[in-house]
Amino acid sequence: MLTAASLRLCSMSSRSKYDGLMSEPALAPRNAFHGVIAVWIVSLVSAILLAVLLPEEIRIGWLLIAFGVIVLVSFAVQLAYGRAAGFIVRVAASVMGSLLLMGLVSIALGLAALAGTV
């Protein structure tokens, strides 16, 4: 036997489709790791430029300063991206990759300095 309450319940279930108030997910969000790769490229270019342009005596100090600037650039790029999900992972990947690249350039400079003095 159908009562008035069961009829209302049946009619509500047929009307409960999209009501325009639900949020929609982003259709195609940008790839967050493009910013990470951009920071890596900036760090590599800056390390190579410093290696070429500066004399050997002051090169390491300026590489440290450049790494500090790269850390700030990494934060700025990831904040400009505007997504909180994975922020720490993206910043850590940017900074660690930059540290690795600048370290490799420093190793190459050290080996070149040793080869030049022998």
C-alpha positions in Angstrom: 0.0 0.0 0.0 1.4 3.4 -1.0 1.2 6.2 1.5 1.8 9.9 0.9 5.3 9.7 2.4 6.4 6.9 0.1 5.0 8.7 -2.9 7.0 11.9 -2.0 10.1 9.7 -1.6 9.7 8.2 -5.0 9.1 11.6 -6.6 12.2 13.1 -4.9 14.4 10.3 -6.1 13.4 10.9 -9.7 14.1 14.7 -9.3 17.5 14.4 -7.6 19.6 14.9 -10.6 22.2 17.7 -11.1 20.8 20.7 -9.4 23.4 23.3 -10.5 24.9 23.6 -7.0 27.5 20.9 -7.1 31.1 21.7 -7.9 32.7 20.4 -11.0 36.3 19.1 -11.1 38.9 20.8 -13.3 38.7 19.3 -16.7 42.4 19.5 -17.7 44.7 20.9 -15.0 48.1 22.0 -16.0 51.0 19.6 -15.3 52.6 20.6 -12.1 56.0 19.2 -12.9 56.6 21.7 -15.7 57.5 24.2 -13.1 59.9 21.7 -11.5 61.7 21.2 -14.8 61.8 25.0 -15.4 63.5 25.5 -12.1 66.1 22.8 -13.0 66.8 24.5 -16.3 67.3 27.9 -14.6 69.6 26.3 -12.0 71.7 24.6 -14.7 72.0 27.7 -16.8 72.9 29.9 -13.8 75.6 27.5 -12.6 77.1 27.3 -16.1 77.1 31.1 -16.5 78.7 31.5 -13.1 81.3 28.9 -14.0 82.2 30.7 -17.2 82.0 34.3 -16.1 83.6 34.3 -12.6 87.2 33.7 -11.6 88.0 30.5 -9.7 88.5 32.2 -6.3 85.0 33.5 -5.9 83.0 31.0 -7.9 81.9 28.7 -5.0 80.5 31.6 -3.0 78.4 32.8 -5.9 77.2 29.2 -6.6 75.9 29.1 -3.0 74.1 32.5 -3.5 72.7 31.3 -6.8 71.4 28.1 -5.0 69.6 30.3 -2.4 68.0 32.3 -5.2 67.0 29.1 -6.9 65.2 27.9 -3.7 63.2 31.2 -3.7 62.5 30.8 -7.4 61.2 27.3 -6.7 58.8 28.6 -4.0 57.6 31.4 -6.3 57.0 29.0 -9.3 55.0 26.6 -7.2 53.0 29.3 -5.5 52.2 30.8 -8.9 50.9 27.4 -10.0 48.1 27.8 -7.4 47.4 24.2 -6.3 48.0 23.1 -2.7 48.0 19.4 -3.5 51.6 18.1 -3.8 53.1 21.5 -3.0 55.8 20.1 -0.7 56.7 17.3 -3.2 57.0 19.8 -6.1 59.2 22.2 -4.1 61.3 19.4 -2.8 61.8 18.0 -6.3 62.7 21.4 -7.6 65.2 22.1 -4.8 66.8 18.6 -4.8 67.1 18.5 -8.6 68.7 22.0 -8.6 71.1 20.9 -5.8 72.1 17.8 -7.8 72.6 19.8 -11.0 74.6 22.6 -9.4 76.6 19.9 -7.5 77.5 18.2 -10.8 78.6 21.5 -12.2 80.7 22.1 -9.1 82.3 18.6 -9.4 83.1 19.3 -13.0 84.7 22.7 -12.0 86.7 21.0 -9.3 88.0 18.3 -11.7 88.9 21.0 -14.2 90.8 22.9 -11.6 92.7 19.8 -10.5 93.5 18.9 -14.1 94.7 22.4 -14.7 97.2 22.4 -11.8 98.8 19.0 -12.6 
